[in-house]
Amino acid sequence: MINIVQIGYGYWGTNVARNIVQSRETNMIALADASAARLEAARNVYGSAIPDYTTDYEKYLSDPNVD
């Protein structure tokens, strides 16, 4: 399983997130975006399928659990 943090949930980000969440080979551990409104939109679509919705992507840059 590949652990992924996606940065950005804009025009293409919505498609990327869908593919990551639906894949059996990937695990979306967080979704980061500067816009709280975009994060809320993602939360409405994916709910608990993504454990963390955040504006602070930097906390994941050195996280050893992120591939």
FENUR-V449655 format. One record per helix or strand. SS is the DSSP state (H for helix, E for strand). FROM is the first residue (numbers start at 1). TO is the last residue. If there is no record, write none. Layout:
ss:SS from:FROM to:TO
ss:SS from:FROM to:TO
//
This chain:
ss:E from:2 to:7
ss:H from:13 to:22
ss:E from:26 to:32
ss:H from:36 to:49
ss:E from:53 to:54
ss:H from:57 to:60
//
